[in-house]
Amino acid sequence: MNDRTNSPVTEIKTRLSIVDVLSSYIELIPSGVNYKAKCPFHNEKTPSFFISPVRNGYYCFGCGAKGDIFSFVENFEGVDFKGALKTLAERAGVPLVYTKQEGDNRTILYEIMQIATEYYINEFAKSNEARAYLISRGLTDETIKSFSVGYAPDGWRNLSDHLIKNGYKQKDLDAVGLIKISEKGIYDRFRSRIMFPISDSSGRVIAFSGRLFGKESDTEAKYLNSPDTVLFNKSNVLFGIDKAKLSIRQRGYAVIVEGQMDLLLSHQMGVTNTVAVSGTALSSSVNDSENSINNLGLIRRLSPNVIFAFDGDSAGVRAAGRSALIALSLDMQVKIAVLPEGKDPADIIFADPNEWKKILTNAKHIISFYVDRICAETTDSRIRGRKIREIVFPYIRALKSAIDQSAYIKEITSKTSIPESAISTDFENYKKEQPMQIKIDIIEEKKSNDNTTRRQMIEARLFGIIFKQEEDNWPDENIKKVIYEFKDLVGSMVYDDLIKNNILLKDTLAMKNEDWYSKEMNVIARDVSELTLNLAEEILQEQASNLLNKHNEELSLGEKDKAEETLKEHQKIITQIHIIRNRRRE
């Protein structure tokens, strides 16, 4: 199942329309026979993302993204083709049967991770102590089963022996991070740990996070996570995203917590739009923001609204602050859930689930959160001003909207009693003195090509219609006649060159113009007539300008005879232009 011509792909496309699939991810706006939307793959204010039900495809005229339902899911959810295939097959109710193929090593690696997950689940069923511990933390058996929580027993080679006996190779176990290799041989990476599988957004296990359990150790980390592998890159996945993605889209916001227990308990009590960074990554510093960009970029495609609910200690607040700064730079709406000092979400949910919902409901915008915190710490206006500059200004600067920036400056004035003019002046000075620490290319709105000429715009519209007419075997003779007249006006060689220049964009141009075809045919014919006259004039104007330049150059070289012939050609072109203008007035 390595290519898209296999029967499951065809069956899925038969059962799922591109409109049905894409509308479950983004808001679609009818546009003639097509649909349009704001592109989910780059930041834009005006929709330039077109969806064609006829072609069962999409194209973004802002960033160039294009494809079918499979490529959309791949790019939107950050999975490979097989991940998209799995997601869409489940939605379409199409069974998938995978067969091992030579060279198809990734299928084997995913299979190893699934078997390892099942192994850990079976071992967990044998450990009454591990189950008792999780139950004591507030988890139910249903939640434990839903998240495939397992247990890695103590022992150096339990899992590796199991996998090798089942025919898997040592190099593949190493490739997915399940073993370590030393001079004495191989040994299991995870031992004496409660195991939390980490899945990609399609639900395939790609890594593990293991909590030490069953023995005390001063040398081993409490939590051990899989290393980066060919399947797992901590910058491209969030724990629980496979189970939370639908809820995030439906509820319109995401809750981001730190730990596995935080996530499991949050889902258990109904906040199913929760994801966790434990075992994955957001950022270690503001300057090293790639992980946050990728992870938060996935959340942003699902919803631009996010609540950070990190631990209530100072480290948790700092971590939330770093991630929030990057989220603001991604043009997201960012709130902070204020947790009691020293408490994490799991503690709060275990004690009182309703308190957790109340905390999320009362979450504050990140800027308001810091302003309130500063005001609570001191009443000294000079100290407040200094802290506002150091702590709050970076967040205000990250805001994309000048109106939002102004609103928060007014809020600072209201809460601190510092004059607005003083804050505004200080903020302008801050922007000049402090370079932006975060450069995020992927969220820069791709601007339309300002150098696009009038001729190029007319040409794109006209040839979109021509290509569509060709597909339909020229159903309208009037349009065909107009095109022949246009060919006579500009000349066969020029017309052939135009075809060659636009043929590579054939599908794109036709898709963009499909909304025209819902009009009456006589209206289309009239539009084509106007377009051909306009384009012919543009082409002839360019020819006339080139001939005039040639004439002047020949005169400067003393080539009077050549200059005279060139001038005659120029006059012929000018005559043709006048004929076109007169036709337009008819």
Secondary structure, 3 states (H helix, E strand, C coil): CCCCCCHHHHHHHHHCCHHHHHHCCCCCEEECCEEEECCCCCCCCCCCEEEECCCCEEEECCCCCEECHHHHHHHHHCCCHHHHHHHHHHHHCCCCCCCCCCCCHHHHHHHHHHHHHHHHHHHHHHCHHHHHHHHHCCCCHHHHHHCCCEEECCCCCHHHHHHHHCCCCHHHHHHCCCEEEECCEEEECCCCEEEEEEECCCCCEEEEEEEECCCCCCCCCCEEECCCCCCCCHHHCCECHHHHHHHHHHHCCEEEECCHHHHHHHHHCCCCCEEECCCCCCCCCCCCCHHHHHHHHHHHHHCCEEEECCCCCHHHHHHHHHHHHHHHHCCCEEEECCCCCCCCHHHHHHHCHHHHHHHHHCCEEHHHHHHHHHHHHCCCHHHHHHHHHHHHHHHHHHCCCHHHHHHHHHHHHHHHCCCHHHHHHHHHHHHHHCCCCCCCHHHCCCCCCCCCCHHHHHHHHHHHHHHHHHHCCCCCHHHHHHHHHHHHHHCHHHHHHHHHHHHCCHHHHHHHCHHHHHCCHHHHHHHHHHHHHHHHHHHHHHHHHHHHHHHHHHHHCCCHHHHHHHHHHHHHHHHHHHHHHHHHHC
